[in-house]
Amino acid sequence: MNFFEQQHVARRNTHVMVVLFVLAVVGVVIAMDAFIASIFVVFEIADMPDDANYRLIDVFRSVPAPVYLWGAIVTFTLIVVESIRQTFKLRAGGEAIAAAFGARRIAPDTGDALERRLLNVVEEMAIASGVRVPSVYVLDKELGINAFAAGFNVSNSIVAVTRGTLQTLNRDELQGVIGHEFSHIINGDMSLNIRMMGVLAGIVVIGSLGLYMIRGAFEADGIGEFVAVFTAGVIVCLIGFTGLFFARLIKASVAREREFLADSSSVQFTRNPDGIAGALDQIRACDRGTRIHHRYAEEVSHMFFGQSIDVWFSALFATHPPIDERIRRVNPGFQPKRYRKERPAQAAETADADIPAAAVGFAAGAVPSPAGARGADAAHAWGRSTAESVALVGTLDAAKLVVAQRLLAALPAGLRDRMQNAEGACAVVIALLLAPKDSVME
C-alpha cells in the first residue's frame, strides 16, 4: 500500500469515527430523554390504585410527547452550550498554547546552528505549501523527541519542537517530523481536535450534573427524598460518564487515524520515507522516548508527534499508534540496523545553519539553478496561471518543496533577513511591484 492509499484509508476511517462520535452524543441525549420519561412514569404509577393492572410499555406510551421533546432539548442545549464555551476557550492561537508550555520563540536571526536549521526546514515547508510561515518555538527543558503544531487555523498556527528533537534528529528526520506537523496544519486536524474536545466537555456536564445531584441528596429532609435524589444522581452520572467513555474511545481512534494520515502525508511531501521512519526509529532507540514532563501534557497529548504521556489500556485510549506500526505503514522495508549504521551523524550537519536553506536537504536537485530553470520549476509545481496557483495554495508536494529550496537559495542573505519581519516583507513586495517587469522575472 503506497502513501496515497494510506491517506485514503486514514481519511475514510476518520469519517467513520466522526460519525460514531456524533452517534455517541446522540446516545447520551436519548438516554437522558428516557430517564426523564422514567421519572414521569414513576409518578404516574404512584398515582394508580394498588390493584390496577397495567403494562410498563403502555405507561411509557402514555407519556406526553412534550416530555420527550423538552427532555431532548434541555439535554442537547446543556451539551451544546458547554461545548461552545469550551471550544472558544480552546481556540486561542497557537502562541497561547506555546506560552502555557513555557516554549521559547526562536528568533529569525538566531545564532544557534540547530535552531537555524529548524527555521530553514519550516520556511521551506511553508513556501512550498503557500501558507503563512508559522512561528517556531522550542521547549528547552524537554529532552525527549517530540513536536507539536497548535492553533485553530493556518493564520494563528505555530510549530514547536523539543530540545531533544533538535539535538537527536538529522536534517532528513527533522524534515519528516515537520512535514508531519504541516499535514496537521493543512488538513485542519487542529480545529477538528478542538471541536471534539469541546463536545467532550459538553458530555462531561451531564456527568457533573449527576455528581451535583448526589451531593444534594445528603441535604435531603427525609430518607425517601434522599433515596430518590441519590438514585437519580447515580443514573445521570452513569449516563454522562458512560457516554464520555465511548466518546473518548472514539476520539482516540480519530487521533490515531490522523497520525497515520500525517505520517503518509510527510512521505508525500518529502518523497523520503526514511525521513519520518528514521525519526520514529530514533524515538524507539531513545531512552527518554517522546515523554513530555509538563502539567498540561495530558490536555494536549493529541497534538504531539508522539505519545507524550502514559495511558491505561493504551491500545484503546492512546492518541498515537504504536511506533512499530507507524514505521511499517510509511516504510514497510525499513531496516533499523542498516539505517542506524548508514545514518548521517548529527554533528556533520551543523553547517546547515550557515548555508541558505536550499543548498542542503534531501533532494539532490535542491541547489541554485539559472533563472530560466527556476521559472520552469515554479511553473511545473505551481501551475502556469494565477487561477492554477491559487487552487494549489494549501497543498504540498515534493516538487513544490524543491522549488521552495531553490527560491530561498537564490535570495541574498540580507534580503532574507529583511523579510523576517512584517515591515521588511512589505518593503520587498512594494519594491517588486515598482520594479520593471523584466528585472522581476529574472
C-alpha positions as a Markdown table, in Angstrom:
| # | Residue | x | y | z |
|---|---|---|---|---|
| 1 | Met | 0.0 | 0.0 | 0.0 |
| 2 | Asn | 1.6 | 3.3 | -1.1 |
| 3 | Phe | 1.2 | 6.6 | 0.8 |
| 4 | Phe | -1.7 | 7.8 | -1.3 |
| 5 | Glu | -3.7 | 4.6 | -0.4 |
| 6 | Gln | -2.6 | 5.1 | 3.2 |
| 7 | Gln | -4.1 | 8.7 | 3.1 |
| 8 | His | -7.3 | 7.4 | 1.6 |
| 9 | Val | -7.7 | 4.7 | 4.3 |
| 10 | Ala | -6.9 | 7.2 | 7.1 |
| 11 | Arg | -9.5 | 9.8 | 5.8 |
| 12 | Arg | -12.1 | 7.1 | 5.3 |
| 13 | Asn | -11.6 | 5.8 | 8.8 |
| 14 | Thr | -11.7 | 9.3 | 10.2 |
| 15 | His | -15.1 | 9.9 | 8.6 |
| 16 | Val | -16.4 | 6.7 | 10.1 |
| 17 | Met | -15.1 | 7.6 | 13.6 |
| 18 | Val | -16.5 | 11.1 | 13.4 |
| 19 | Val | -20.0 | 9.6 | 12.6 |
| 20 | Leu | -19.6 | 7.2 | 15.6 |
| 21 | Phe | -18.6 | 10.2 | 17.8 |
| 22 | Val | -21.8 | 12.0 | 16.8 |
| 23 | Leu | -23.8 | 8.9 | 17.5 |
| 24 | Ala | -22.3 | 8.7 | 21.0 |
| 25 | Val | -23.5 | 12.2 | 21.7 |
| 26 | Val | -27.0 | 11.3 | 20.3 |
| 27 | Gly | -26.9 | 8.2 | 22.6 |
| 28 | Val | -26.4 | 10.4 | 25.6 |
| 29 | Val | -29.3 | 12.6 | 24.6 |
| 30 | Ile | -31.6 | 9.6 | 24.1 |
| 31 | Ala | -30.6 | 8.0 | 27.4 |
| 32 | Met | -31.2 | 11.3 | 29.3 |
| 33 | Asp | -34.6 | 11.6 | 27.5 |
| 34 | Ala | -35.5 | 8.1 | 28.5 |
| 35 | Phe | -34.5 | 8.9 | 32.1 |
| 36 | Ile | -36.7 | 12.0 | 32.2 |
| 37 | Ala | -39.6 | 10.0 | 30.8 |
| 38 | Ser | -39.0 | 7.3 | 33.5 |
| 39 | Ile | -39.4 | 10.0 | 36.2 |
| 40 | Phe | -42.8 | 10.8 | 34.7 |
| 41 | Val | -43.7 | 7.1 | 34.6 |
| 42 | Val | -42.8 | 6.7 | 38.3 |
| 43 | Phe | -45.2 | 9.5 | 39.3 |
| 44 | Glu | -47.9 | 8.0 | 37.0 |
| 45 | Ile | -47.6 | 4.6 | 38.6 |
| 46 | Ala | -47.6 | 6.1 | 42.1 |
| 47 | Asp | -51.0 | 7.7 | 41.4 |
| 48 | Met | -52.5 | 4.4 | 40.2 |
| 49 | Pro | -54.7 | 2.3 | 42.5 |
| 50 | Asp | -52.8 | -0.6 | 44.2 |
| 51 | Asp | -54.9 | -3.2 | 42.3 |
| 52 | Ala | -54.6 | -1.5 | 38.9 |
| 53 | Asn | -53.5 | -3.7 | 36.0 |
| 54 | Tyr | -51.0 | -2.0 | 33.6 |
| 55 | Arg | -48.2 | -2.8 | 31.3 |
| 56 | Leu | -45.0 | -0.8 | 31.7 |
| 57 | Ile | -44.8 | -0.2 | 27.9 |
| 58 | Asp | -48.3 | 1.2 | 27.9 |
| 59 | Val | -47.3 | 3.6 | 30.7 |
| 60 | Phe | -44.3 | 4.8 | 28.7 |
| 61 | Arg | -46.6 | 5.3 | 25.7 |
| 62 | Ser | -48.9 | 7.5 | 27.8 |
| 63 | Val | -46.0 | 9.9 | 28.5 |
| 64 | Pro | -46.9 | 13.2 | 26.7 |
| 65 | Ala | -44.8 | 14.0 | 23.6 |
| 66 | Pro | -43.7 | 17.4 | 25.1 |
| 67 | Val | -41.9 | 15.5 | 27.9 |
| 68 | Tyr | -39.7 | 13.7 | 25.4 |
| 69 | Leu | -39.3 | 16.8 | 23.3 |
| 70 | Trp | -38.3 | 19.1 | 26.2 |
| 71 | Gly | -36.1 | 16.4 | 27.7 |
| 72 | Ala | -34.1 | 16.1 | 24.5 |
| 73 | Ile | -34.0 | 19.9 | 24.0 |
| 74 | Val | -32.7 | 20.6 | 27.6 |
| 75 | Thr | -30.1 | 17.8 | 27.4 |
| 76 | Phe | -28.9 | 18.9 | 23.9 |
| 77 | Thr | -28.8 | 22.6 | 25.0 |
| 78 | Leu | -26.6 | 21.7 | 28.0 |
| 79 | Ile | -24.1 | 19.8 | 25.8 |
| 80 | Val | -24.1 | 22.5 | 23.1 |
| 81 | Val | -23.7 | 25.5 | 25.4 |
| 82 | Glu | -20.8 | 23.9 | 27.3 |
| 83 | Ser | -19.2 | 22.7 | 24.0 |
| 84 | Ile | -19.3 | 26.2 | 22.5 |
| 85 | Arg | -17.9 | 27.7 | 25.7 |
| 86 | Gln | -15.0 | 25.2 | 25.9 |
| 87 | Thr | -14.3 | 25.5 | 22.1 |
| 88 | Phe | -13.9 | 29.3 | 22.4 |
| 89 | Lys | -11.6 | 28.7 | 25.4 |
| 90 | Leu | -9.5 | 26.2 | 23.4 |
| 91 | Arg | -9.4 | 28.1 | 20.1 |
| 92 | Ala | -6.8 | 30.6 | 21.5 |
| 93 | Gly | -4.0 | 30.9 | 19.0 |
| 94 | Gly | -1.0 | 28.6 | 19.0 |
| 95 | Glu | 1.1 | 31.2 | 20.7 |
| 96 | Ala | -1.1 | 30.9 | 23.8 |
| 97 | Ile | -0.5 | 27.2 | 23.9 |
| 98 | Ala | 3.2 | 27.6 | 23.4 |
| 99 | Ala | 3.3 | 30.1 | 26.2 |
| 100 | Ala | 1.4 | 27.7 | 28.5 |
| 101 | Phe | 4.2 | 25.1 | 27.9 |
| 102 | Gly | 6.9 | 27.7 | 28.6 |
| 103 | Ala | 8.2 | 27.3 | 25.0 |
| 104 | Arg | 10.7 | 29.9 | 23.7 |
| 105 | Arg | 10.1 | 31.5 | 20.3 |
| 106 | Ile | 13.2 | 31.1 | 18.0 |
| 107 | Ala | 14.4 | 34.5 | 16.8 |
| 108 | Pro | 14.8 | 34.8 | 13.0 |
| 109 | Asp | 18.4 | 35.8 | 13.5 |
| 110 | Thr | 19.3 | 33.1 | 16.0 |
| 111 | Gly | 22.9 | 32.0 | 16.1 |
| 112 | Asp | 22.2 | 28.5 | 17.2 |
| 113 | Ala | 23.1 | 26.1 | 14.4 |
| 114 | Leu | 20.3 | 23.6 | 15.2 |
| 115 | Glu | 17.7 | 26.3 | 15.6 |
| 116 | Arg | 18.8 | 27.9 | 12.3 |
| 117 | Arg | 18.4 | 24.5 | 10.6 |
| 118 | Leu | 14.9 | 24.1 | 12.0 |
| 119 | Leu | 13.9 | 27.6 | 10.7 |
| 120 | Asn | 15.2 | 26.7 | 7.3 |
| 121 | Val | 13.1 | 23.5 | 7.2 |
| 122 | Val | 9.9 | 25.3 | 8.4 |
| 123 | Glu | 10.4 | 28.1 | 5.8 |
| 124 | Glu | 10.8 | 25.5 | 3.0 |
| 125 | Met | 7.6 | 23.7 | 4.0 |
| 126 | Ala | 5.6 | 27.0 | 4.3 |
| 127 | Ile | 6.7 | 28.4 | 1.0 |
| 128 | Ala | 6.1 | 25.1 | -0.7 |
| 129 | Ser | 2.5 | 24.9 | 0.6 |
| 130 | Gly | 1.7 | 28.5 | 0.0 |
| 131 | Val | 0.7 | 29.2 | 3.6 |
| 132 | Arg | 2.0 | 31.7 | 6.2 |
| 133 | Val | 5.3 | 30.7 | 7.8 |
| 134 | Pro | 4.2 | 29.7 | 11.4 |
| 135 | Ser | 6.1 | 30.9 | 14.4 |
| 136 | Val | 8.6 | 28.4 | 15.6 |
| 137 | Tyr | 9.2 | 27.5 | 19.2 |
| 138 | Val | 11.5 | 25.2 | 21.2 |
| 139 | Leu | 10.8 | 23.5 | 24.5 |
| 140 | Asp | 14.3 | 23.9 | 26.0 |
| 141 | Lys | 13.6 | 21.7 | 29.1 |
| 142 | Glu | 12.2 | 18.7 | 27.2 |
| 143 | Leu | 14.9 | 16.3 | 26.2 |
| 144 | Gly | 12.7 | 13.7 | 24.7 |
| 145 | Ile | 12.0 | 13.6 | 20.9 |
| 146 | Asn | 8.6 | 15.3 | 20.2 |
| 147 | Ala | 7.0 | 18.2 | 18.4 |
| 148 | Phe | 3.5 | 19.7 | 18.0 |
| 149 | Ala | 1.6 | 22.1 | 15.9 |
| 150 | Ala | -1.0 | 24.3 | 17.6 |
| 151 | Gly | -3.6 | 26.9 | 16.6 |
| 152 | Phe | -7.2 | 26.9 | 15.5 |
| 153 | Asn | -6.4 | 27.6 | 11.8 |
| 154 | Val | -3.4 | 28.3 | 9.5 |
| 155 | Ser | -3.3 | 32.0 | 10.3 |
| 156 | Asn | -2.6 | 31.5 | 14.0 |
| 157 | Ser | -0.7 | 28.2 | 13.9 |
| 158 | Ile | 2.7 | 27.6 | 15.4 |
| 159 | Val | 5.2 | 24.7 | 15.3 |
| 160 | Ala | 7.2 | 23.7 | 18.4 |
| 161 | Val | 9.8 | 21.1 | 18.9 |
| 162 | Thr | 11.7 | 19.8 | 22.0 |
| 163 | Arg | 15.3 | 20.4 | 22.6 |
| 164 | Gly | 15.8 | 16.6 | 22.3 |
| 165 | Thr | 14.4 | 16.7 | 18.8 |
| 166 | Leu | 16.9 | 19.3 | 17.7 |
| 167 | Gln | 19.8 | 17.5 | 19.3 |
| 168 | Thr | 19.0 | 14.0 | 18.2 |
| 169 | Leu | 17.5 | 14.1 | 14.7 |
| 170 | Asn | 19.4 | 14.7 | 11.5 |
| 171 | Arg | 18.0 | 17.0 | 8.8 |
| 172 | Asp | 16.1 | 14.4 | 6.9 |
| 173 | Glu | 14.5 | 13.1 | 10.1 |
| 174 | Leu | 13.7 | 16.7 | 11.2 |
| 175 | Gln | 12.1 | 17.3 | 7.8 |
| 176 | Gly | 10.0 | 14.2 | 8.2 |
| 177 | Val | 8.7 | 15.5 | 11.6 |
| 178 | Ile | 8.0 | 19.0 | 10.3 |
| 179 | Gly | 6.2 | 17.5 | 7.3 |
| 180 | His | 4.1 | 15.5 | 9.7 |
| 181 | Glu | 3.2 | 18.7 | 11.6 |
| 182 | Phe | 2.4 | 20.6 | 8.4 |
| 183 | Ser | 0.0 | 17.9 | 7.5 |
| 184 | His | -1.9 | 18.6 | 10.7 |
| 185 | Ile | -2.0 | 22.3 | 9.8 |
| 186 | Ile | -3.0 | 21.9 | 6.2 |
| 187 | Asn | -5.6 | 19.1 | 6.8 |
| 188 | Gly | -7.4 | 21.0 | 9.6 |
| 189 | Asp | -6.6 | 18.5 | 12.3 |
| 190 | Met | -6.1 | 21.1 | 14.9 |
| 191 | Ser | -9.6 | 22.6 | 14.5 |
| 192 | Leu | -11.1 | 19.0 | 14.4 |
| 193 | Asn | -9.5 | 18.1 | 17.7 |
| 194 | Ile | -10.6 | 21.3 | 19.3 |
| 195 | Arg | -14.2 | 20.8 | 18.3 |
| 196 | Met | -14.1 | 17.2 | 19.5 |
| 197 | Met | -12.6 | 18.3 | 22.8 |
| 198 | Gly | -15.4 | 20.9 | 23.1 |
| 199 | Val | -18.1 | 18.2 | 22.6 |
| 200 | Leu | -16.4 | 16.0 | 25.3 |
| 201 | Ala | -16.6 | 18.9 | 27.7 |
| 202 | Gly | -20.3 | 19.1 | 26.9 |
| 203 | Ile | -20.8 | 15.4 | 27.7 |
| 204 | Val | -18.9 | 15.9 | 31.0 |
| 205 | Val | -21.6 | 18.4 | 32.0 |
| 206 | Ile | -24.1 | 15.6 | 32.2 |
| 207 | Gly | -21.9 | 13.5 | 34.5 |
| 208 | Ser | -21.2 | 16.7 | 36.6 |
| 209 | Leu | -24.9 | 17.2 | 36.9 |
| 210 | Gly | -25.2 | 13.7 | 38.3 |
| 211 | Leu | -22.5 | 14.4 | 40.9 |
| 212 | Tyr | -24.2 | 17.6 | 41.9 |
| 213 | Met | -27.4 | 15.7 | 42.5 |
| 214 | Ile | -25.6 | 13.1 | 44.6 |
| 215 | Arg | -24.1 | 15.8 | 46.8 |
| 216 | Gly | -27.5 | 17.5 | 47.1 |
| 217 | Ala | -29.1 | 14.2 | 48.2 |
| 218 | Phe | -27.2 | 14.4 | 51.5 |
| 219 | Glu | -29.0 | 17.6 | 52.3 |
| 220 | Ala | -32.5 | 16.0 | 51.8 |
| 221 | Asp | -35.0 | 16.3 | 54.6 |
| 222 | Gly | -36.1 | 12.6 | 54.7 |
| 223 | Ile | -34.9 | 9.2 | 53.8 |
| 224 | Gly | -37.4 | 8.9 | 50.9 |
| 225 | Glu | -36.2 | 12.2 | 49.4 |
| 226 | Phe | -32.6 | 11.1 | 49.9 |
| 227 | Val | -33.1 | 7.8 | 48.1 |
| 228 | Ala | -34.9 | 9.4 | 45.2 |
| 229 | Val | -32.4 | 12.2 | 44.6 |
| 230 | Phe | -29.4 | 9.9 | 45.2 |
| 231 | Thr | -30.7 | 7.3 | 42.8 |
| 232 | Ala | -31.4 | 9.9 | 40.2 |
| 233 | Gly | -27.9 | 11.3 | 40.6 |
| 234 | Val | -26.3 | 7.9 | 40.2 |
| 235 | Ile | -28.3 | 7.3 | 37.0 |
| 236 | Val | -27.4 | 10.6 | 35.5 |
| 237 | Cys | -23.7 | 10.0 | 36.4 |
| 238 | Leu | -23.8 | 6.7 | 34.7 |
| 239 | Ile | -25.3 | 8.1 | 31.5 |
| 240 | Gly | -22.9 | 11.0 | 31.4 |
| 241 | Phe | -19.7 | 9.1 | 32.1 |
| 242 | Thr | -20.6 | 6.1 | 30.0 |
| 243 | Gly | -21.2 | 8.5 | 27.1 |
| 244 | Leu | -17.8 | 10.2 | 27.9 |
| 245 | Phe | -16.1 | 6.8 | 28.0 |
| 246 | Phe | -17.2 | 5.9 | 24.5 |
| 247 | Ala | -16.7 | 9.4 | 23.2 |
| 248 | Arg | -13.1 | 9.4 | 24.4 |
| 249 | Leu | -12.6 | 6.0 | 22.9 |
| 250 | Ile | -13.7 | 7.2 | 19.5 |
| 251 | Lys | -11.8 | 10.4 | 19.8 |
| 252 | Ala | -8.6 | 8.4 | 20.5 |
| 253 | Ser | -9.3 | 6.3 | 17.4 |
| 254 | Val | -9.8 | 9.5 | 15.3 |
| 255 | Ala | -6.5 | 10.9 | 16.6 |
| 256 | Arg | -4.6 | 7.7 | 15.7 |
| 257 | Glu | -6.0 | 7.8 | 12.2 |
| 258 | Arg | -5.0 | 11.4 | 11.8 |
| 259 | Glu | -1.5 | 10.4 | 12.9 |
| 260 | Phe | -1.4 | 7.8 | 10.2 |
| 261 | Leu | -2.6 | 10.4 | 7.7 |
| 262 | Ala | 0.1 | 12.9 | 8.8 |
| 263 | Asp | 2.8 | 10.3 | 8.5 |
| 264 | Ser | 1.8 | 9.3 | 5.0 |
| 265 | Ser | 1.5 | 13.0 | 4.1 |
| 266 | Ser | 5.0 | 13.6 | 5.3 |
| 267 | Val | 6.3 | 11.0 | 2.9 |
| 268 | Gln | 4.2 | 12.6 | 0.1 |
| 269 | Phe | 5.7 | 16.0 | 0.8 |
| 270 | Thr | 9.4 | 14.9 | 1.1 |
| 271 | Arg | 9.4 | 11.7 | -1.1 |
| 272 | Asn | 11.7 | 10.3 | 1.5 |
| 273 | Pro | 10.1 | 7.6 | 3.7 |
| 274 | Asp | 13.4 | 7.2 | 5.6 |
| 275 | Gly | 12.9 | 10.7 | 7.0 |
| 276 | Ile | 9.8 | 10.0 | 9.0 |
| 277 | Ala | 10.7 | 6.3 | 9.6 |
| 278 | Gly | 14.1 | 7.3 | 10.8 |
| 279 | Ala | 12.7 | 9.9 | 13.2 |
| 280 | Leu | 10.3 | 7.2 | 14.6 |
| 281 | Asp | 13.2 | 4.8 | 14.9 |
| 282 | Gln | 15.2 | 7.3 | 16.9 |
| 283 | Ile | 12.3 | 7.6 | 19.3 |
| 284 | Arg | 12.3 | 3.9 | 19.6 |
| 285 | Ala | 16.1 | 3.9 | 20.4 |
| 286 | Cys | 15.9 | 6.9 | 22.7 |
| 287 | Asp | 15.7 | 6.3 | 26.5 |
| 288 | Arg | 13.6 | 9.4 | 27.0 |
| 289 | Gly | 11.2 | 8.5 | 24.1 |
| 290 | Thr | 8.5 | 11.1 | 23.5 |
| 291 | Arg | 7.6 | 11.8 | 27.1 |
| 292 | Ile | 6.7 | 15.4 | 28.0 |
| 293 | His | 7.2 | 16.5 | 31.6 |
| 294 | His | 4.6 | 19.2 | 31.9 |
| 295 | Arg | 1.3 | 19.6 | 33.8 |
| 296 | Tyr | -0.5 | 20.4 | 30.5 |
| 297 | Ala | 0.9 | 17.4 | 28.6 |
| 298 | Glu | -2.3 | 15.3 | 29.1 |
| 299 | Glu | -4.7 | 18.0 | 27.9 |
| 300 | Val | -3.0 | 18.4 | 24.6 |
| 301 | Ser | -1.4 | 15.0 | 24.2 |
| 302 | His | -3.2 | 14.5 | 20.9 |
| 303 | Met | -1.3 | 17.5 | 19.4 |
| 304 | Phe | 2.2 | 15.9 | 19.8 |
| 305 | Phe | 4.2 | 14.0 | 17.2 |
| 306 | Gly | 4.5 | 11.1 | 19.6 |
| 307 | Gln | 2.6 | 9.8 | 22.7 |
| 308 | Ser | 3.5 | 12.4 | 25.3 |
| 309 | Ile | 2.0 | 10.6 | 28.4 |
| 310 | Asp | 1.4 | 7.1 | 29.6 |
| 311 | Val | -2.2 | 5.9 | 29.4 |
| 312 | Trp | -4.1 | 3.0 | 30.8 |
| 313 | Phe | -5.3 | 0.5 | 28.2 |
| 314 | Ser | -3.1 | 2.2 | 25.6 |
| 315 | Ala | -4.5 | 0.0 | 22.8 |
| 316 | Leu | -7.9 | 1.8 | 23.3 |
| 317 | Phe | -7.1 | 5.2 | 24.7 |
| 318 | Ala | -3.7 | 6.1 | 23.2 |
| 319 | Thr | -3.9 | 9.1 | 20.9 |
| 320 | His | -0.9 | 7.7 | 18.8 |
| 321 | Pro | -0.5 | 4.4 | 17.1 |
| 322 | Pro | 2.5 | 2.1 | 18.2 |
| 323 | Ile | 5.8 | 3.2 | 16.8 |
| 324 | Asp | 6.4 | -0.1 | 15.0 |
| 325 | Glu | 3.0 | 0.1 | 13.2 |
| 326 | Arg | 3.7 | 3.7 | 12.1 |
| 327 | Ile | 7.1 | 2.7 | 10.7 |
| 328 | Arg | 5.6 | -0.3 | 8.9 |
| 329 | Arg | 2.9 | 1.8 | 7.3 |
| 330 | Val | 5.2 | 4.5 | 5.9 |
| 331 | Asn | 8.2 | 2.3 | 5.0 |
| 332 | Pro | 7.5 | -1.5 | 5.1 |
| 333 | Gly | 11.0 | -2.3 | 4.1 |
| 334 | Phe | 12.7 | -0.2 | 6.8 |
| 335 | Gln | 15.7 | -2.0 | 8.3 |
| 336 | Pro | 16.6 | -0.3 | 11.6 |
| 337 | Lys | 20.1 | -1.8 | 12.0 |
| 338 | Arg | 21.1 | -0.9 | 8.5 |
| 339 | Tyr | 19.6 | 2.6 | 8.8 |
| 340 | Arg | 21.4 | 3.3 | 12.1 |
| 341 | Lys | 24.7 | 2.2 | 10.6 |
| 342 | Glu | 24.4 | 4.4 | 7.5 |
| 343 | Arg | 22.5 | 7.3 | 9.1 |
| 344 | Pro | 24.3 | 10.7 | 8.8 |
| 345 | Ala | 25.6 | 11.9 | 12.1 |
| 346 | Gln | 24.0 | 15.0 | 13.7 |
| 347 | Ala | 27.3 | 16.8 | 14.2 |
| 348 | Ala | 28.1 | 16.5 | 10.5 |
| 349 | Glu | 25.1 | 18.7 | 9.6 |
| 350 | Thr | 25.5 | 21.7 | 11.8 |
| 351 | Ala | 26.9 | 23.6 | 8.8 |
| 352 | Asp | 23.3 | 23.8 | 7.6 |
| 353 | Ala | 22.8 | 26.9 | 9.7 |
| 354 | Asp | 25.3 | 28.9 | 7.7 |
| 355 | Ile | 24.1 | 27.8 | 4.3 |
| 356 | Pro | 20.9 | 29.0 | 2.5 |
| 357 | Ala | 18.1 | 26.6 | 3.1 |
| 358 | Ala | 18.0 | 25.3 | -0.4 |
| 359 | Ala | 21.7 | 24.4 | -0.6 |
| 360 | Val | 21.1 | 21.4 | 1.7 |
| 361 | Gly | 18.3 | 18.9 | 2.0 |
| 362 | Phe | 17.0 | 15.6 | 0.9 |
| 363 | Ala | 16.8 | 16.4 | -2.8 |
| 364 | Ala | 19.9 | 16.1 | -4.9 |
| 365 | Gly | 18.5 | 18.8 | -7.2 |
| 366 | Ala | 18.0 | 21.2 | -4.3 |
| 367 | Val | 20.7 | 23.6 | -5.5 |
| 368 | Pro | 20.7 | 27.1 | -7.0 |
| 369 | Ser | 19.7 | 27.0 | -10.6 |
| 370 | Pro | 19.5 | 29.5 | -13.5 |
| 371 | Ala | 16.6 | 31.9 | -13.7 |
| 372 | Gly | 15.1 | 30.0 | -16.6 |
| 373 | Ala | 15.2 | 26.7 | -14.8 |
| 374 | Arg | 13.7 | 28.3 | -11.7 |
| 375 | Gly | 10.9 | 29.6 | -13.8 |
| 376 | Ala | 10.3 | 26.2 | -15.4 |
| 377 | Asp | 10.3 | 24.5 | -12.0 |
| 378 | Ala | 7.9 | 27.0 | -10.5 |
| 379 | Ala | 5.5 | 26.7 | -13.4 |
| 380 | His | 5.6 | 22.9 | -13.1 |
| 381 | Ala | 5.0 | 23.0 | -9.3 |
| 382 | Trp | 2.6 | 25.9 | -9.1 |
| 383 | Gly | 0.8 | 25.9 | -12.4 |
| 384 | Arg | 1.0 | 28.4 | -15.3 |
| 385 | Ser | -1.8 | 30.7 | -14.4 |
| 386 | Thr | -3.0 | 32.7 | -11.4 |
| 387 | Ala | -6.1 | 30.5 | -11.1 |
| 388 | Glu | -4.0 | 27.4 | -11.0 |
| 389 | Ser | -1.6 | 28.9 | -8.4 |
| 390 | Val | -4.5 | 30.0 | -6.2 |
| 391 | Ala | -6.0 | 26.5 | -6.4 |
| 392 | Leu | -2.7 | 24.9 | -5.2 |
| 393 | Val | -2.4 | 27.1 | -2.1 |
| 394 | Gly | -2.6 | 24.9 | 1.0 |
| 395 | Thr | -1.3 | 21.8 | -0.8 |
| 396 | Leu | 2.2 | 20.4 | -0.5 |
| 397 | Asp | 4.3 | 18.0 | -2.5 |
| 398 | Ala | 7.9 | 17.2 | -3.2 |
| 399 | Ala | 8.1 | 19.3 | -6.4 |
| 400 | Lys | 7.0 | 22.5 | -4.7 |
| 401 | Leu | 9.4 | 21.7 | -1.8 |
| 402 | Val | 12.3 | 21.6 | -4.2 |
| 403 | Val | 11.2 | 24.9 | -5.7 |
| 404 | Ala | 11.0 | 26.5 | -2.3 |
| 405 | Gln | 14.5 | 25.3 | -1.5 |
| 406 | Arg | 15.9 | 26.8 | -4.8 |
| 407 | Leu | 14.0 | 30.0 | -4.2 |
| 408 | Leu | 15.4 | 30.5 | -0.8 |
| 409 | Ala | 18.9 | 29.7 | -2.1 |
| 410 | Ala | 18.6 | 32.4 | -4.8 |
| 411 | Leu | 17.7 | 35.1 | -2.3 |
| 412 | Pro | 20.6 | 37.3 | -1.0 |
| 413 | Ala | 21.2 | 36.7 | 2.7 |
| 414 | Gly | 20.5 | 40.4 | 3.5 |
| 415 | Leu | 17.1 | 40.3 | 1.7 |
| 416 | Arg | 16.1 | 37.1 | 3.6 |
| 417 | Asp | 16.9 | 38.8 | 6.9 |
| 418 | Arg | 14.8 | 41.8 | 6.0 |
| 419 | Met | 11.8 | 39.6 | 5.1 |
| 420 | Gln | 11.7 | 38.0 | 8.6 |
| 421 | Asn | 9.5 | 40.9 | 9.9 |
| 422 | Ala | 6.3 | 42.5 | 8.6 |
| 423 | Glu | 7.9 | 45.8 | 7.7 |
| 424 | Gly | 10.7 | 44.3 | 5.7 |
| 425 | Ala | 8.3 | 41.9 | 3.9 |
| 426 | Cys | 6.0 | 44.8 | 2.9 |
| 427 | Ala | 9.0 | 46.8 | 1.6 |
| 428 | Val | 10.1 | 43.8 | -0.5 |
| 429 | Val | 6.6 | 43.4 | -2.0 |
| 430 | Ile | 6.4 | 47.2 | -2.8 |
| 431 | Ala | 9.8 | 47.0 | -4.4 |
| 432 | Leu | 8.7 | 44.1 | -6.6 |
| 433 | Leu | 5.6 | 46.0 | -7.7 |
| 434 | Leu | 7.5 | 49.1 | -8.6 |
| 435 | Ala | 10.4 | 47.3 | -10.4 |
| 436 | Pro | 10.4 | 46.8 | -14.2 |
| 437 | Lys | 8.7 | 43.5 | -15.1 |
| 438 | Asp | 11.8 | 42.1 | -16.9 |
| 439 | Ser | 14.0 | 42.5 | -13.8 |
| 440 | Val | 11.4 | 40.9 | -11.6 |
| 441 | Met | 11.1 | 37.9 | -13.8 |
| 442 | Glu | 14.9 | 37.5 | -13.7 |
